[in-house]
Amino acid sequence: MFKKIIQIWKIKDLRNSILFVLAMLVIFRVAAQIPIAGVNVSALKDYFDNNQFLGLVNIFTGGGMSNFSVVMLGIGPYITSSIIFQLLTMIVPRLEEMNKEEAGRRKINQYTRLATVPLAILQAYGMITLLQKTSSVPIITDLTLFKYFTMIATIVSGTMFLVWLGELISEKKIGNGISIMIFAGIVSSIPTAVGQKIATFDATQITTLIAFAAIAVFTTAFIIFINEGQRNVPVSYAKRVRGMKMYGGMDTHLPLKVNQAGMIPIIFAISIIMFPPMVAQLLSRSSSAFIQSASTFVIDLLSPGTFFYGLIYFVLVVAFTYFYTSIIFHPNQIAENLQKQGAFIPGIRPGKMTEEYLANTVHRIVFTGALFLGLVAILPLLLQFITKDPSLSISGASLLIVVGVVIESMKQIDSQLTMRDYEGF
């Protein structure tokens, strides 16, 4: 490991790229600490400490939301826009054709950036309204129409600024910029959590802490194992004779990943399961006693840590894993491409039988991937049940993002090192 670090440091352009990325992350963390003017920050932090739903959202913004900073939404609106256009690319034929060409992909990326602006406006308006109507202590003072407009414009500008930083990071080719920024936001909360645990350390908790560390190591290894796991379907190419030469006749494989959906199902499930409680919080101060009681029932039913919340969360993640995999994986297209290239799966006839074989194989693999994502999603609930200590719980989704980003960055750095090794020959 140290040999590779020294090798990376000796390569000037790779070293400069890493330093540039670190500088961009420092700028991101500084921006996350700059609050918008006219906000009672102490009252805001107390409100987030007592609200589990917003606390979960705050993790993915790197604490920017609890500070009501200029980048309080993080890159959430851009991620939502990306998911929307990713799904539209699978459904709308025109976008599907555009996605096959480099110019078309650039245009789709431009559409994604443009759609981020209205989504950020809606989210900023909804967050300001939520804080105004549900907080018992005034968080935003003297909220005039001009101040409302200024706050929304500042929040939207902060989101687009982060999108720009993410694209600058991606250009350095040591990882996806958006993923790295999410990674930085999640990791930034670790020193605070560790410091709080040290400050309140109790010798009677040493066994619990050791068990928690062992669970964290095991979970990380399990996530890496599943993320890198794949089923290699053997593929053979038929021999073809052209003139006096013979082509083809080689054997290869078609890799089918266990977790093809990545983080998308968890993001979808979080969005859906958090929507009813947030609406209920907006209606909790209604003048109608029935609406108040119904809102309280929904908030209590879907409160993080309850059995029903964990069950619904798990079911949604599994369902969305199957749904998203069916959208991105097309066995009919793969079977058609194999047939056109003169390739076949040994023992399986080309065409319809190959399509059915691939579909059945993927369905069996997806079952394992769906259970994996579901278990990772409810990992905090399992840890709270085992340790009886809510402060030791970690977000399974956060851990999956952190591990995935580290693996992706390591692979890209390794590919750049390999490229420079070839240049030396």
C-alpha positions, 0 to 999 in steps of 0.5 A: 500500500505504501509503495503505491502511495509513493508511486502516486505521489511521484507522478506529478499530474496524478498528484496535482489531480488529487490535491485539486480534488482535496481543495474542492472538497475543502471549499465544499466543507467551508460553504457548508458552514456558511449560514444564510443571513436571518436564521436562528442557527441554535434553534435550527440545530435543536430542531434537527436534533429532535427530528429524526427524518430531517436528521437523516436528510442532513447526513447526506448534505454533510450537515449543511441543512442543520446549519441552513447554509448556502449549500443546504440542499447539497446536490440532492436536486441534481441527483433527483434530476439525474434519476428522472432523466435516467428513467426517461432514457429507458422509456422515451425512444428519442432520449434512448437514441440520443444516449447512444451518441456522445453529442446526445449524452452531452445534451441529456447532461445539459437537460439534467442541469437545467431541470435541477434549477426548478427542482432546487426551487421547489425543495428550497420553498418546501424546506423553508415552509416546513421550518416555519410551520412546524418549529415551536421556536422561530427559526427564520425571523422577519420573513418578508417576500423579498427575504423569501425570494433571496433565500431561495435564490441563494439556496439554488445558487449554492446547489448549482455551485456544488454541481459545478464543483462536482463536474470539475472533480470528475474531469480529473478522472479519479472518481465521480465528482458527485459521488465524492462530494456525497462521500465527503459530506458523510465522512465529515460527520465522523469526527464529531460523532467520535469526539462525542463518544470519547467525551461521554465514554463509559468503561462499562461500554467497552464490550459494546464498542468492540462488538460495534467495531467488529460489526462495522468491519464485517459489514464493510467486507460484506458490502465489498464482497457483494458489490464486486460479486458477479456471475460470469456467463460463458460465451463462445464465438463461432469460427468463421473462414474468410479466404485462407484465414479463420476468425473467431472461435474464442471463449469469453464470458458475459459478467452479470453483477449481483448488485446491478441497481447500485444505490438507486433503490435505497434513494427511491425508498428513502424518498417515498418513506419520508414523504408521508411523515414530512407532509404529516408534520406540515399538517400537525398544527392544523386547527382540525383535531382529526387532521392533528390526530391523523398526522400524529398517527402517521409520524409515530407509525413511520418514525425511524426505529419502529418495526413498521418503518423497518419492514416498509423500508426493507420491502420498498428497497427489495421492490425497487431493486427488481424494478430498476434492474428490469429497466436497465437490463434488457435480455432481448437486446443482449441476446440479439447482439450476441446473435449478430456477432456470431456468439452463443452461450454453450448449450443454449440456442441463440435467440429466444432461448438465450433471452429466456436463459439470461432473464432467469439467470438475472432474476436469481441473481437479483434476489441476492442483490435485493436482499443485500440492499434491504439488509444494508438499508435497515442496518441502523435498526438492527444495530440499535436492537442489538446494542440498545444504544442509538448513538452507535447506529450507522446509516447502512446507505451511508456505508454503502456510498462510502465503500462504493466511492472508495472502490471506484476511486481506487480503480480509476487511480489504478487505471491511471497508474497502469496507463503510465506503466504502459507509457514507460515501455 
